[in-house]
Amino acid sequence: MKPETGWRGSADLWLNAAHDLLLEQGVDAVKILPLAERLNLSRTSFYWFFKDHQQLLDALITRWREKNTGNLARQAGAYAETLAEAMLNIFDLWLDEGLFDSRFEFAVRSWALRSPPILAEVQDADQIRLAALKDTFLRFGMDDLSADVRARSLYLVQIGYISMQTREDLALRMMRIPHYVEIFAGARPQPRELDRFFARHGYKPQ
């Protein structure tokens, strides 16, 4: 990509617009002319930042990989005193779009249904994420098989949420959080652990 300039926009501006179109209409809508019209920029401005349309699509996948897979690995490896607290660190992903963008995840998985290279990217990401989650359980003393099964259960539940485009009231989801933690960790979080979790998400139990 070439350096940013003012009147042509910027690489991030084009990429952000492509991201929005992908989420709104799917990958077929991510074309240079509609992006230029959306940004009120000339079509030729695009080529100042991207070699071609494919490079833009590659940049979208890079953004998805770095955000969703990267943040999941970081949250899975974050410090926690107990396994229950480690689960809450991971649950941060499902409640904070700044950490894990569920709509982006859905859009990329939908794209993968039509594109073998993107399907391969998704499958690679799934393996990286499952390994990171498994390592969390291993870190707290679980045997290999138990860690594997719990990691898969945890991950597949969330991918199911995303695939079904489930929308839950925040209070309802927060009410379920201790029970989810108990299912995956074998113990409910301590009140202080829950309090920290709720505070991170600006939630005050009634």
PAMINU-256759 format. One record per residue (C-alpha): x, y, z. Coordinates in nm, 2 decimals. Layout:
N
PT       px       py       pz
PT        X        Y        Z
...
This chain:
206
PT       px       py       pz
PT     0.00     0.00     0.00
PT     0.12     0.35    -0.07
PT     0.14     0.62     0.19
PT    -0.18     0.80     0.29
PT    -0.28     1.13     0.12
PT    -0.56     1.37     0.19
PT    -0.79     1.40    -0.10
PT    -0.77     1.04    -0.21
PT    -0.88     0.92     0.13
PT    -0.67     0.66     0.30
PT    -0.61     0.28     0.30
PT    -0.81     0.26     0.62
PT    -1.09     0.46     0.48
PT    -1.13     0.23     0.18
PT    -1.09    -0.08     0.40
PT    -1.35     0.05     0.66
PT    -1.60     0.10     0.38
PT    -1.53    -0.24     0.24
PT    -1.58    -0.39     0.58
PT    -1.91    -0.21     0.62
PT    -2.03    -0.33     0.28
PT    -1.93    -0.69     0.35
PT    -2.13    -0.68     0.67
PT    -2.43    -0.52     0.51
PT    -2.45    -0.70     0.18
PT    -2.19    -0.97     0.15
PT    -1.87    -1.01    -0.04
PT    -2.04    -0.96    -0.38
PT    -2.11    -0.60    -0.29
PT    -1.75    -0.52    -0.21
PT    -1.66    -0.36    -0.55
PT    -1.45    -0.07    -0.62
PT    -1.71     0.15    -0.79
PT    -1.97     0.12    -0.51
PT    -1.70     0.19    -0.25
PT    -1.59     0.50    -0.44
PT    -1.95     0.62    -0.46
PT    -2.00     0.56    -0.09
PT    -1.69     0.75     0.00
PT    -1.75     1.02    -0.26
PT    -1.41     0.97    -0.41
PT    -1.29     0.89    -0.76
PT    -1.25     0.53    -0.86
PT    -0.89     0.59    -0.95
PT    -0.82     0.69    -0.59
PT    -0.86     0.33    -0.49
PT    -0.55     0.23    -0.68
PT    -0.33     0.47    -0.48
PT    -0.37     0.24    -0.18
PT    -0.45    -0.11    -0.33
PT    -0.30    -0.28    -0.63
PT    -0.63    -0.44    -0.72
PT    -0.96    -0.56    -0.59
PT    -0.80    -0.89    -0.46
PT    -0.56    -0.70    -0.25
PT    -0.85    -0.53    -0.08
PT    -1.02    -0.86    -0.01
PT    -0.69    -0.99     0.12
PT    -0.68    -0.69     0.36
PT    -1.03    -0.77     0.48
PT    -0.92    -1.12     0.57
PT    -0.61    -1.00     0.74
PT    -0.82    -0.76     0.95
PT    -1.06    -1.04     1.04
PT    -0.77    -1.28     1.13
PT    -0.59    -1.02     1.34
PT    -0.89    -0.90     1.53
PT    -1.10    -1.21     1.59
PT    -0.84    -1.49     1.60
PT    -0.57    -1.27     1.75
PT    -0.79    -1.14     2.03
PT    -0.93    -1.48     2.11
PT    -0.58    -1.62     2.15
PT    -0.48    -1.32     2.37
PT    -0.79    -1.36     2.59
PT    -0.75    -1.73     2.62
PT    -0.39    -1.67     2.75
PT    -0.48    -1.38     2.98
PT    -0.39    -1.40     3.35
PT    -0.65    -1.56     3.57
PT    -0.64    -1.70     3.92
PT    -0.90    -1.97     3.86
PT    -1.04    -2.15     3.56
PT    -1.38    -1.97     3.62
PT    -1.20    -1.64     3.59
PT    -1.03    -1.76     3.27
PT    -1.37    -1.84     3.13
PT    -1.49    -1.49     3.21
PT    -1.18    -1.35     3.02
PT    -1.29    -1.55     2.72
PT    -1.66    -1.45     2.76
PT    -1.54    -1.08     2.73
PT    -1.50    -1.17     2.36
PT    -1.86    -1.24     2.31
PT    -1.98    -0.92     2.47
PT    -1.72    -0.67     2.34
PT    -1.73    -0.60     1.97
PT    -1.40    -0.43     2.00
PT    -1.24    -0.76     2.09
PT    -1.44    -1.00     1.87
PT    -1.67    -0.88     1.59
PT    -1.95    -1.13     1.56
PT    -2.10    -0.97     1.25
PT    -1.76    -0.98     1.08
PT    -1.73    -1.34     1.18
PT    -2.07    -1.43     1.03
PT    -1.99    -1.24     0.70
PT    -1.65    -1.42     0.66
PT    -1.81    -1.76     0.73
PT    -2.08    -1.68     0.48
PT    -1.82    -1.58     0.22
PT    -1.64    -1.91     0.29
PT    -1.94    -2.11     0.17
PT    -1.86    -1.99    -0.18
PT    -1.48    -1.96    -0.17
PT    -1.25    -2.25    -0.11
PT    -0.95    -2.02    -0.02
PT    -1.17    -1.84     0.24
PT    -1.30    -2.17     0.37
PT    -0.93    -2.27     0.42
PT    -0.87    -1.95     0.61
PT    -1.17    -2.01     0.83
PT    -1.07    -2.37     0.90
PT    -0.71    -2.26     0.99
PT    -0.86    -2.00     1.22
PT    -1.08    -2.26     1.39
PT    -0.78    -2.48     1.46
PT    -0.58    -2.19     1.61
PT    -0.87    -2.08     1.83
PT    -0.95    -2.43     1.95
PT    -0.58    -2.49     2.04
PT    -0.58    -2.16     2.23
PT    -0.89    -2.25     2.42
PT    -0.76    -2.60     2.49
PT    -0.44    -2.46     2.63
PT    -0.65    -2.26     2.88
PT    -0.80    -2.58     3.02
PT    -0.46    -2.75     3.02
PT    -0.31    -2.46     3.21
PT    -0.55    -2.53     3.50
PT    -0.47    -2.90     3.52
PT    -0.72    -3.08     3.30
PT    -0.61    -3.39     3.11
PT    -0.57    -3.36     2.73
PT    -0.91    -3.52     2.63
PT    -1.11    -3.32     2.88
PT    -0.94    -3.00     2.77
PT    -1.01    -3.08     2.41
PT    -1.38    -3.16     2.47
PT    -1.44    -2.85     2.68
PT    -1.26    -2.63     2.43
PT    -1.47    -2.76     2.15
PT    -1.79    -2.73     2.35
PT    -1.71    -2.37     2.45
PT    -1.62    -2.27     2.09
PT    -1.90    -2.44     1.91
PT    -2.16    -2.29     2.14
PT    -2.03    -1.94     2.05
PT    -2.01    -2.02     1.67
PT    -2.37    -2.15     1.71
PT    -2.47    -1.81     1.86
PT    -2.31    -1.64     1.56
PT    -2.44    -1.87     1.29
PT    -2.80    -1.84     1.43
PT    -2.75    -1.46     1.46
PT    -2.88    -1.49     1.82
PT    -2.97    -1.17     1.99
PT    -3.01    -1.18     2.36
PT    -3.11    -0.91     2.61
PT    -2.80    -0.81     2.80
PT    -2.96    -0.88     3.14
PT    -3.07    -1.22     3.03
PT    -2.72    -1.31     2.89
PT    -2.56    -1.18     3.21
PT    -2.79    -1.39     3.42
PT    -2.68    -1.70     3.22
PT    -2.31    -1.63     3.25
PT    -2.24    -1.80     3.58
PT    -2.42    -2.11     3.46
PT    -2.22    -2.12     3.14
PT    -1.90    -2.08     3.34
PT    -2.01    -2.37     3.56
PT    -2.07    -2.59     3.26
PT    -1.73    -2.52     3.11
PT    -1.51    -2.48     3.42
PT    -1.69    -2.71     3.66
PT    -1.74    -2.44     3.92
PT    -1.92    -2.11     3.93
PT    -1.72    -1.78     3.94
PT    -1.67    -1.62     4.28
PT    -1.88    -1.30     4.34
PT    -1.56    -1.08     4.31
PT    -1.48    -1.24     3.97
PT    -1.84    -1.18     3.85
PT    -1.83    -0.82     3.98
PT    -1.51    -0.75     3.78
PT    -1.66    -0.91     3.47
PT    -1.99    -0.71     3.50
PT    -1.79    -0.39     3.56
PT    -1.59    -0.44     3.24
PT    -1.91    -0.44     3.05
PT    -2.08    -0.16     3.23
PT    -2.35    -0.39     3.37
PT    -2.51    -0.35     3.71
PT    -2.72    -0.65     3.83
PT    -3.06    -0.56     3.95
